[in-house]
Amino acid sequence: MSEPQKTRIDLNFLDLPSVFQNLADNRRTGVLRVASGNRVRGVRFENGSIRMVIDPGERGAFLGDALVRTRHLTHEHLAELKGSVDPTRPFGRQLVAMGVVSEAQLSEAYTFLITERICDVFFWKDPECELHVGEPSAEWTGGDFDWKASVGAQRVVFEAVRRQDETTEIEERIPSWSDIPVPATDETFDNSMVTGLLELCGEFHDVEGILERAQMSRFEALKEISELIVVRKVRFLGVDELVDLAQNIGERCPDLPVEERALKLIRIYERAEELAYDGDDLDLRLATAYEAADKNEEASERYLRIGRALIGKGEGAEALDVLRQASRLTVLDLEGRKLHVEAHLIVGNHDQAATIAGTIIEDLHTDGRPDEAYAYARRMRETVPRSDVIIRLLAELELERGETIQAIVEFDELAAIYFDKQNYQRAAEIYHRILTLDEENIEAYFRMASALQRMGKLEEAVQRYKMLADMLSSSELRDTINWQFLIRIYEKIVEIEKDNIIAREWLADTYIKRNNLDRALHHLQAVVDVLRGRPQHDSLKTALRKILGLQALDFEARELLAEILKSRGEKAEAITEYVALAWVAMTEGDGEVAQTALASAARLDPLSPEVHQGLARYHDKLGNRLAAAQNYRDVGNLHKAAGRMTEAEIAYRQALKFDDRHYFWLLEMAEAATHAGAIDDALRFYQEFAVTAADRRDLGALRIACETARSIGGGNAAWADSMLAQASAWVGE
């Protein structure tokens, strides 16, 4: 575009009529540039007269229409001419050369065009005026506009002011140019212009359509329609008639081209909407018409309105259908996508709803609207509580807002969802993210190790579990340790490493302390199973002893312990276990096991007091009193030989319970005590022996006990003299 004139004069201090009057009175030459919003128009003045009105870049687009409105051409003739003239040459000059119109008629058309266009400017809102002095630049010249008319400015201003004055009254009669006027009578008129308007009314054109087709100025046509309404020759279709016309447009207007029909339907339905038509299908009809007219934005907006209403009724499937229509036509904005989310939620498509909602949250954040993104994410979190998409975005937004603890809570939930879906890789990644935010998050350590375990990364999983166990067992945490959690860790370790003795021993001890004996026995037995072939391993012996401490009647554990002790050369302990096994077996009535156990013990050490005591108890259980007594005497003899006098005495007394004939052990005990220098113990045994002998009238034994006691005890054996005297009396008898 070429530069306009260099001299410009701002005329905005004058109102529009004064601007035109000033330029005319001062016989100015130049282009008056009038602008309002995006509209620009140039009025060419020469010595105060108006020569032409031009829109920038225009080349005669309105000349044909001006010739029709001045009744020098018909619409049909104009259409034919446009197909036969050279589009590169001025249209008006070609018509003059062809003899279609005269120069006077062409000037009349230009005068008409100038008047209409300037009157139009007077209806613009807040126009701004600037005079470009001098010859016009290229944007205000060329084409048909080189044929100049000459119109007095005062005349045009008077016409514009007149139209302004009459417009208020006309608008009261014609509320909308989208209304469709139709003849209210069959009466004919001599006035051809009025007849032409009535004919156009009979073709179901709206006011705008009639103004476009009328062979007169638009304002005059509007004024005539207004007058026809006043005299009741024309009426407007009511709202129901408008809808009926639209529904039967093919029959009423059969010659309408498809695109023009769509535009007509749009105007009809829009006017019906303005008139408060209450039909439920109006939005759908308008959407269809917009789509047919390639007005995709408008069509999409109507589909969205329908979708919004259907969602309000809870009709999700139907809403999705129309929302898909909208998205097919245009890229939906955030609100449109939110409607998609709501519809998917209604029909239960939670995954699709969450996916769309996720893109909305991201776009809000990208657009610099983090608060809206957060609010929507919170809402969707409540609506679709198990959506990994929504939880992930919400967690990131929480972090951005500085709410780290809440973010960790969300991340933990997200990882749990991945875990449930068996997506252990993603779960591990999220737990790693949590640990970057909170390196002491015990639960995250545990679950990360568990995820690694499920992924088959067992070595790494065990390493994680052990690190966590060490951390929990550290001195800093020992007083506040969550034992149940630590138990879970060690259970995980043995789940992976079934032969991990240390972990199983820890678990067994911990379960024992917490009285969970079944779990304790489970792990102790696992230790035994692992080490069964390694008898020298101390943990095997320890585990078996703990098992027996929990269930003393476990024959298999006790026998295995005895065998292991024997193989380790720990003979005394082995004998103890064999004897204990025998006693347990006897208690349970299994004599065969008891006999075998005692035999095994005897083979280890036939001179073991413990073995003979076990045999004594065995025979006692079977009712073999004499055999039991003999074994107890054997126990006593063995203890006595080893100098264990107390143990020997106990064993002898046990034997005496089963066989009271054998009391000479008392004499043996007395002699042993004397030999050991334990005179008091020797006197006690001698006295008891003497009393027993007296009871049995064994005077020889009595005399030996009393005399020996008197010889070693002196005054401490006064009882001996008394008993000897008593024995002498028995002899006299």
TAQUIFEN-V565841 format. One record per residue. PSI is psi in radians with two decimals (none if undefined). Layout:
psi=PSI
psi=PSI
This chain:
psi=2.33
psi=2.73
psi=2.37
psi=3.13
psi=2.58
psi=-0.49
psi=2.12
psi=2.44
psi=2.13
psi=2.15
psi=0.31
psi=-0.09
psi=-0.15
psi=2.66
psi=2.95
psi=-0.81
psi=-0.67
psi=-0.58
psi=-0.88
psi=-0.73
psi=-0.69
psi=-0.76
psi=-0.63
psi=-0.80
psi=-0.60
psi=0.16
psi=0.92
psi=2.68
psi=2.32
psi=-2.93
psi=2.12
psi=1.98
psi=2.07
psi=2.26
psi=2.53
psi=1.94
psi=-2.20
psi=0.01
psi=2.34
psi=2.43
psi=2.45
psi=2.30
psi=2.02
psi=2.13
psi=2.48
psi=1.97
psi=0.67
psi=-0.16
psi=2.58
psi=2.15
psi=-0.60
psi=2.69
psi=2.19
psi=2.44
psi=2.44
psi=2.31
psi=-0.04
psi=2.50
psi=1.23
psi=0.40
psi=-0.46
psi=0.00
psi=-0.77
psi=-0.74
psi=-0.68
psi=-0.68
psi=-0.62
psi=-0.76
psi=-0.44
psi=0.14
psi=0.53
psi=-0.24
psi=2.77
psi=2.87
psi=-0.72
psi=-0.78
psi=-0.70
psi=-0.75
psi=-0.71
psi=-0.74
psi=-0.67
psi=-0.44
psi=-0.17
psi=-0.18
psi=2.89
psi=2.01
psi=-0.24
psi=-0.17
psi=2.72
psi=2.21
psi=-0.81
psi=-0.76
psi=-0.63
psi=-0.67
psi=-0.68
psi=-0.79
psi=-0.59
psi=-0.17
psi=0.22
psi=-0.70
psi=2.82
psi=2.94
psi=-0.63
psi=-0.73
psi=-0.66
psi=-0.73
psi=-0.66
psi=-0.73
psi=-0.72
psi=-0.71
psi=-0.75
psi=-0.80
psi=-0.75
psi=-0.82
psi=-0.82
psi=-0.73
psi=-0.67
psi=-0.70
psi=-0.64
psi=-0.73
psi=-0.59
psi=-0.25
psi=0.01
psi=2.68
psi=2.21
psi=1.01
psi=2.56
psi=2.34
psi=2.42
psi=2.19
psi=2.17
psi=1.86
psi=2.52
psi=-2.96
psi=2.49
psi=2.64
psi=3.09
psi=-0.53
psi=-0.31
psi=0.27
psi=3.11
psi=2.92
psi=-2.58
psi=-0.35
psi=-0.02
psi=-0.34
psi=1.88
psi=2.45
psi=-3.12
psi=2.05
psi=2.35
psi=2.35
psi=-0.67
psi=-0.68
psi=-0.77
psi=-0.70
psi=-0.76
psi=-0.74
psi=-0.73
psi=-0.72
psi=-0.69
psi=-0.78
psi=-0.67
psi=-0.72
psi=-0.64
psi=-0.26
psi=-0.69
psi=-0.77
psi=-0.72
psi=-0.74
psi=-0.53
psi=-0.56
psi=-0.54
psi=1.54
psi=-0.47
psi=2.43
psi=-0.05
psi=-0.13
psi=2.65
psi=1.90
psi=2.46
psi=2.65
psi=2.40
psi=0.02
psi=2.82
psi=0.08
psi=2.45
psi=2.84
psi=2.60
psi=-0.49
psi=2.02
psi=-0.57
psi=-0.74
psi=-0.73
psi=-0.72
psi=-0.71
psi=-0.74
psi=-0.64
psi=-0.72
psi=-0.64
psi=-0.55
psi=-0.15
psi=0.24
psi=0.73
psi=2.58
psi=3.05
psi=-0.77
psi=-0.73
psi=-0.67
psi=-0.73
psi=-0.61
psi=-0.55
psi=-0.28
psi=2.46
psi=1.07
psi=3.06
psi=2.67
psi=-0.68
psi=-0.75
psi=-0.67
psi=-0.74
psi=-0.69
psi=-0.71
psi=-0.74
psi=-0.73
psi=-0.76
psi=-0.70
psi=-0.58
psi=-0.70
psi=-0.74
psi=0.18
psi=0.53
psi=-0.32
psi=2.52
psi=2.86
psi=2.51
psi=2.39
psi=3.02
psi=-0.73
psi=-0.61
psi=-0.64
psi=-0.82
psi=-0.69
psi=-0.72
psi=-0.78
psi=-0.71
psi=-0.38
psi=0.53
psi=-0.60
psi=-0.67
psi=-0.70
psi=-0.63
psi=1.25
psi=-0.38
psi=0.06
psi=2.26
psi=2.79
psi=-0.84
psi=-0.74
psi=-0.62
psi=-0.74
psi=-0.75
psi=-0.66
psi=-0.75
psi=-0.71
psi=-0.83
psi=-0.69
psi=-0.87
psi=-0.63
psi=-0.70
psi=-0.68
psi=-0.66
psi=-0.74
psi=-0.55
psi=0.21
psi=0.72
psi=2.29
psi=0.30
psi=2.46
psi=-0.36
psi=0.14
psi=-0.75
psi=-0.71
psi=-0.70
psi=-0.72
psi=-0.71
psi=-0.75
psi=-0.73
psi=-0.76
psi=-0.75
psi=-0.72
psi=-0.50
psi=0.18
psi=0.45
psi=1.29
psi=-0.66
psi=-0.82
psi=-0.70
psi=-0.78
psi=-0.74
psi=-0.68
psi=-0.74
psi=-0.66
psi=-0.67
psi=-0.72
psi=-0.80
psi=-0.71
psi=-0.74
psi=-0.72
psi=-0.66
psi=-0.70
psi=-0.46
psi=-0.05
psi=0.30
psi=1.38
psi=-0.75
psi=-0.77
psi=-0.67
psi=-0.72
psi=-0.65
psi=-0.85
psi=-0.54
psi=-0.57
psi=-0.61
psi=-0.74
psi=-0.79
psi=-0.38
psi=-0.50
psi=-0.65
psi=2.86
psi=2.08
psi=2.53
psi=-3.09
psi=-0.73
psi=-0.69
psi=-0.72
psi=-0.56
psi=-0.62
psi=-0.70
psi=-0.76
psi=-0.84
psi=-0.72
psi=-0.76
psi=-0.65
psi=-0.69
psi=-0.73
psi=0.02
psi=0.20
psi=1.21
psi=-0.63
psi=-0.79
psi=-0.70
psi=-0.76
psi=-0.66
psi=-0.82
psi=-0.75
psi=-0.63
psi=-0.74
psi=-0.59
psi=-0.79
psi=-0.78
psi=-0.72
psi=-0.68
psi=-0.72
psi=-0.76
psi=-0.60
psi=0.11
psi=0.54
psi=1.07
psi=-0.60
psi=-0.72
psi=-0.70
psi=-0.76
psi=-0.78
psi=-0.75
psi=-0.67
psi=-0.72
psi=-0.74
psi=-0.79
psi=-0.52
psi=-0.68
psi=-0.59
psi=-0.73
psi=1.34
psi=-0.29
psi=0.38
psi=2.07
psi=-0.57
psi=-0.88
psi=-0.74
psi=-0.73
psi=-0.83
psi=-0.70
psi=-0.72
psi=-0.75
psi=-0.68
psi=-0.65
psi=-0.76
psi=-0.78
psi=-0.53
psi=0.01
psi=0.18
psi=1.26
psi=-0.74
psi=-0.80
psi=-0.64
psi=-0.74
psi=-0.69
psi=-0.76
psi=-0.75
psi=-0.69
psi=-0.73
psi=-0.69
psi=-0.80
psi=-0.67
psi=-0.66
psi=-0.79
psi=-0.67
psi=-0.80
psi=-0.57
psi=0.05
psi=0.42
psi=1.31
psi=-0.49
psi=-0.85
psi=-0.66
psi=-0.78
psi=-0.68
psi=-0.71
psi=-0.71
psi=-0.61
psi=-0.69
psi=-0.71
psi=-0.72
psi=-0.45
psi=-0.41
psi=-0.53
psi=1.61
psi=-0.17
psi=0.35
psi=1.69
psi=-0.76
psi=-0.68
psi=-0.71
psi=-0.83
psi=-0.84
psi=-0.56
psi=-0.76
psi=-0.69
psi=-0.70
psi=-0.75
psi=-0.65
psi=-0.81
psi=-0.49
psi=-0.11
psi=0.08
psi=1.22
psi=-0.73
psi=-0.77
psi=-0.64
psi=-0.81
psi=-0.69
psi=-0.74
psi=-0.76
psi=-0.74
psi=-0.70
psi=-0.75
psi=-0.74
psi=-0.74
psi=-0.71
psi=-0.75
psi=-0.50
psi=0.00
psi=2.80
psi=-0.56
psi=-0.52
psi=-0.04
psi=-0.67
psi=-0.43
psi=0.26
psi=2.45
psi=1.68
psi=-0.66
psi=-0.66
psi=-0.72
psi=-0.65
psi=-0.75
psi=-0.70
psi=-0.87
psi=-0.57
psi=-0.68
psi=-0.68
psi=-0.82
psi=-0.35
psi=-0.63
psi=-0.87
psi=1.54
psi=-0.39
psi=0.22
psi=1.66
psi=-0.73
psi=-0.80
psi=-0.71
psi=-0.67
psi=-0.74
psi=-0.78
psi=-0.75
psi=-0.82
psi=-0.72
psi=-0.71
psi=-0.64
psi=-0.79
psi=-0.54
psi=0.23
psi=0.43
psi=1.39
psi=-0.57
psi=-0.81
psi=-0.62
psi=-0.83
psi=-0.63
psi=-0.84
psi=-0.62
psi=-0.73
psi=-0.61
psi=-0.70
psi=-0.76
psi=-0.76
psi=-0.68
psi=-0.68
psi=0.11
psi=-0.63
psi=0.13
psi=1.27
psi=-0.38
psi=-0.15
psi=2.11
psi=-0.55
psi=-0.48
psi=-0.85
psi=-0.76
psi=-0.77
psi=-0.73
psi=-0.69
psi=-0.67
psi=-0.67
psi=-0.79
psi=-0.50
psi=-0.49
psi=-0.58
psi=1.62
psi=-0.38
psi=0.21
psi=1.64
psi=-0.81
psi=-0.77
psi=-0.73
psi=-0.70
psi=-0.73
psi=-0.69
psi=-0.75
psi=-0.75
psi=-0.72
psi=-0.77
psi=-0.68
psi=-0.75
psi=-0.46
psi=-0.06
psi=0.20
psi=1.28
psi=-0.81
psi=-0.77
psi=-0.63
psi=-0.77
psi=-0.78
psi=-0.76
psi=-0.64
psi=-0.75
psi=-0.73
psi=-0.71
psi=-0.72
psi=-0.76
psi=-0.75
psi=-0.74
psi=-0.71
psi=-0.68
psi=-0.63
psi=0.04
psi=0.31
psi=1.47
psi=-0.57
psi=-0.79
psi=-0.73
psi=-0.79
psi=-0.74
psi=-0.73
psi=-0.76
psi=-0.62
psi=-0.70
psi=-0.70
psi=-0.71
psi=-0.59
psi=-0.54
psi=-0.68
psi=1.67
psi=-0.30
psi=0.28
psi=2.11
psi=-0.60
psi=-0.68
psi=-0.83
psi=-0.59
psi=-0.69
psi=-0.70
psi=-0.66
psi=-0.80
psi=-0.64
psi=-0.86
psi=-0.58
psi=-0.76
psi=-0.58
psi=-0.15
psi=0.17
psi=1.41
psi=-0.75
psi=-0.68
psi=-0.68
psi=-0.76
psi=-0.74
psi=-0.71
psi=-0.62
psi=-0.67
psi=-0.65
psi=-0.68
psi=-0.78
psi=-0.74
psi=-0.74
psi=-0.73
psi=-0.72
psi=-0.70
psi=-0.50
psi=0.02
psi=0.22
psi=1.38
psi=-0.69
psi=-0.82
psi=-0.65
psi=-0.76
psi=-0.77
psi=-0.79
psi=-0.75
psi=-0.75
psi=-0.63
psi=-0.75
psi=-0.67
psi=-0.52
psi=-0.56
psi=-0.43
psi=1.69
psi=0.04
psi=-0.45
psi=1.58
psi=0.08
psi=-0.15
psi=-0.45
psi=-0.66
psi=-0.65
psi=-0.68
psi=-0.67
psi=-0.73
psi=-0.69
psi=-0.68
psi=-0.69
psi=-0.75
psi=-0.55
psi=-0.07
psi=0.15
psi=1.30
psi=-0.69
psi=-0.79
psi=-0.68
psi=-0.79
psi=-0.68
psi=-0.79
psi=-0.74
psi=-0.73
psi=-0.80
psi=-0.69
psi=-0.75
psi=-0.76
psi=-0.78
psi=-0.76
psi=-0.68
psi=-0.75
psi=-0.54
psi=0.10
psi=0.57
psi=1.48
psi=-0.56
psi=-0.79
psi=-0.67
psi=-0.82
psi=-0.75
psi=-0.79
psi=-0.75
psi=-0.75
psi=-0.71
psi=-0.70
psi=-0.71
psi=-0.54
psi=-0.52
psi=-0.36
psi=-0.25
psi=-2.24
psi=-0.32
psi=-0.06
psi=0.66
psi=-0.54
psi=-0.49
psi=-0.70
psi=-0.75
psi=-0.78
psi=-0.58
psi=-0.68
psi=-0.72
psi=-0.68
psi=-0.63
psi=-0.67
psi=-0.67
psi=-0.61
psi=-0.72
psi=-0.50
psi=none
